[in-house]
Amino acid sequence: MSRQDFRWKPLKKYAGVPAFLHPWLSDPGSLTARIVARCNSFQVRVLGEQCARPFSDERQLIGLPAGRHAWVREVLLVADGIPVVFAHSILAPRDLRGAWHMARAIGSRPLGAALFAEPGIQRGPLTVARLTAAHPLRQHAAAAVGTPLPTLWARRSRFCRQDRPLLVTEVFLPGIARL
């Protein structure tokens, strides 16, 4: 695990963020809605949903004991045929039967739409990270699009429903510049 995994900070504490990415990284609303408003066709391409070991910083944010698996969902958000965001969401598996039961059956529908549709869901603060080639999430994103990628920027936040957390990380791919 890279030390980079622990370098999530508020956006205002990061230097070097490209100007065009500031609005994307800082928008507290639904990223899905923002993308849909800027394209003609939108698709959620599900890459996988399974139990897997979370990164240690993620595990701590969802309150999962060491050595336990999390439910992990990875998708590509595709605008006009171009992948623009790699999204990585995790939660404690027991919450698939409880607070986050809707996540189990979300399929190719955007998780963001569900998160912002329910008033009982609260969002924590956004944090941002610069993902270099050594960062596992950048590696997952590159594998998903099937091409080498430059250093990427990502944001993440914790959503809570019935006091149970769901961590959502959104990695901005080069295609986002077209929007």
C-alpha positions as CSV (number, residue, x, y, z in Angstrom):
1,M,0.0,0.0,0.0
2,S,1.3,3.4,-1.0
3,R,1.7,6.2,1.6
4,Q,-0.3,8.2,-1.0
5,D,-3.5,6.4,0.2
6,F,-3.4,8.7,3.3
7,R,-2.9,12.0,1.5
8,W,-6.5,12.9,1.2
9,K,-7.0,16.6,2.1
10,P,-9.5,19.4,1.6
11,L,-9.2,20.9,-1.9
12,K,-8.0,24.3,-0.6
13,K,-4.9,22.6,0.8
14,Y,-3.8,21.2,-2.6
15,A,-1.6,23.1,-5.0
16,G,-1.3,22.2,-8.6
17,V,-4.9,21.2,-9.3
18,P,-5.7,22.1,-12.9
19,A,-8.1,25.0,-13.0
20,F,-10.7,23.1,-15.1
21,L,-10.9,20.5,-12.4
22,H,-11.7,22.8,-9.5
23,P,-15.4,22.9,-10.2
24,W,-15.6,19.2,-10.5
25,L,-13.6,18.5,-7.4
26,S,-15.4,21.0,-5.2
27,D,-19.1,20.6,-6.3
28,P,-21.0,19.3,-3.3
29,G,-23.9,18.1,-5.5
30,S,-24.3,15.0,-7.5
31,L,-21.4,14.3,-9.9
32,T,-23.7,12.2,-12.0
33,A,-26.2,15.1,-12.4
34,R,-23.4,17.4,-13.4
35,I,-22.1,15.0,-16.1
36,V,-25.6,14.3,-17.4
37,A,-26.2,18.0,-17.8
38,R,-23.1,18.3,-20.0
39,C,-23.5,15.4,-22.4
40,N,-26.0,13.9,-24.9
41,S,-25.7,10.3,-23.7
42,F,-24.8,8.9,-20.3
43,Q,-24.0,5.4,-19.2
44,V,-22.9,3.6,-16.0
45,R,-20.6,0.8,-16.9
46,V,-20.4,-1.6,-14.0
47,L,-16.9,-3.1,-13.7
48,G,-17.5,-5.2,-10.6
49,E,-19.4,-5.6,-7.3
50,Q,-17.8,-8.0,-4.9
51,C,-16.4,-8.5,-1.4
52,A,-12.8,-7.5,-1.3
53,R,-10.2,-6.1,1.1
54,P,-10.5,-2.3,1.3
55,F,-7.4,-0.1,1.6
56,S,-6.6,0.6,5.2
57,D,-7.6,4.2,5.1
58,E,-10.9,3.2,3.6
59,R,-11.5,0.5,6.2
60,Q,-11.1,3.0,8.9
61,L,-13.6,5.4,7.3
62,I,-16.3,2.8,7.2
63,G,-15.5,1.4,10.6
64,L,-14.5,-2.1,9.4
65,P,-12.2,-4.1,11.6
66,A,-8.7,-5.0,10.3
67,G,-8.7,-8.1,8.1
68,R,-12.4,-7.9,7.1
69,H,-13.7,-7.6,3.6
70,A,-15.9,-4.7,2.4
71,W,-18.5,-4.7,-0.4
72,V,-16.8,-2.9,-3.3
73,R,-18.5,-1.5,-6.4
74,E,-16.4,-0.1,-9.3
75,V,-17.9,1.6,-12.3
76,L,-17.1,3.9,-15.1
77,L,-19.2,6.9,-15.8
78,V,-19.3,7.3,-19.6
79,A,-20.4,10.5,-21.3
80,D,-21.0,10.4,-25.1
81,G,-19.1,7.2,-25.3
82,I,-16.0,8.5,-23.4
83,P,-15.1,7.3,-19.9
84,V,-14.9,10.4,-17.7
85,V,-15.0,9.1,-14.1
86,F,-13.9,5.9,-12.4
87,A,-16.0,5.5,-9.3
88,H,-15.0,3.2,-6.3
89,S,-17.6,2.7,-3.5
90,I,-17.3,0.6,-0.4
91,L,-19.4,-0.3,2.6
92,A,-19.5,-3.0,5.3
93,P,-21.2,-6.1,3.9
94,R,-23.7,-6.3,6.7
95,D,-25.1,-2.9,5.5
96,L,-26.2,-4.5,2.2
97,R,-29.0,-6.1,4.3
98,G,-29.6,-3.0,6.4
99,A,-29.0,0.8,5.8
100,W,-27.6,0.4,2.3
101,H,-29.8,-2.4,1.0
102,M,-30.6,-0.5,-2.2
103,A,-26.9,-0.8,-3.2
104,R,-27.2,-4.5,-3.8
105,A,-29.8,-4.0,-6.6
106,I,-28.6,-0.7,-8.1
107,G,-27.1,-2.5,-11.2
108,S,-26.2,0.0,-14.0
109,R,-28.2,2.8,-12.5
110,P,-26.1,5.6,-11.0
111,L,-25.5,5.3,-7.3
112,G,-25.2,9.1,-7.1
113,A,-28.8,9.5,-8.2
114,A,-29.9,7.3,-5.2
115,L,-27.7,9.1,-2.8
116,F,-29.0,12.5,-3.6
117,A,-32.7,11.5,-3.9
118,E,-33.1,10.5,-0.3
119,P,-33.2,13.3,2.3
120,G,-32.1,10.9,5.1
121,I,-28.7,10.5,3.6
122,Q,-26.0,12.9,4.9
123,R,-22.8,13.6,3.1
124,G,-19.5,14.3,4.9
125,P,-16.9,16.7,3.7
126,L,-15.1,16.2,0.3
127,T,-11.5,15.4,0.3
128,V,-9.1,15.3,-2.7
129,A,-6.0,13.4,-3.6
130,R,-3.5,13.4,-6.5
131,L,-3.1,9.8,-7.7
132,T,0.3,8.9,-9.1
133,A,1.1,5.7,-11.0
134,A,1.8,3.9,-7.7
135,H,-1.7,4.6,-6.3
136,P,-3.9,1.5,-6.4
137,L,-7.0,3.5,-7.5
138,R,-5.1,5.0,-10.4
139,Q,-4.1,1.4,-11.4
140,H,-7.7,0.2,-11.2
141,A,-8.8,3.2,-13.4
142,A,-6.1,2.4,-16.0
143,A,-7.1,-1.2,-16.1
144,A,-10.8,-0.2,-16.5
145,V,-10.1,2.0,-19.5
146,G,-7.4,-0.3,-20.9
147,T,-4.8,2.4,-21.5
148,P,-2.0,4.0,-19.5
149,L,-3.1,7.1,-17.6
150,P,-1.3,10.2,-16.4
151,T,-1.4,11.3,-12.8
152,L,-5.1,11.7,-11.9
153,W,-7.1,13.7,-9.4
154,A,-9.8,12.2,-7.2
155,R,-12.3,13.2,-4.6
156,R,-14.1,11.2,-2.0
157,S,-16.7,11.6,0.7
158,R,-18.5,9.5,3.2
159,F,-22.3,9.2,3.1
160,C,-24.3,8.1,6.1
161,R,-27.7,6.6,6.2
162,Q,-29.1,5.4,9.5
163,D,-25.6,6.1,11.0
164,R,-24.0,3.6,8.6
165,P,-21.2,4.8,6.3
166,L,-20.7,4.4,2.6
167,L,-17.5,5.7,1.1
168,V,-17.5,7.0,-2.5
169,T,-14.4,7.8,-4.4
170,E,-14.5,9.5,-7.8
171,V,-11.4,9.5,-10.0
172,F,-11.4,12.0,-12.8
173,L,-10.2,10.6,-16.1
174,P,-8.7,12.7,-18.9
175,G,-12.1,12.6,-20.8
176,I,-13.6,14.9,-18.2
177,A,-11.9,17.8,-19.8
178,R,-14.3,17.5,-22.8
179,L,-17.2,18.4,-20.5
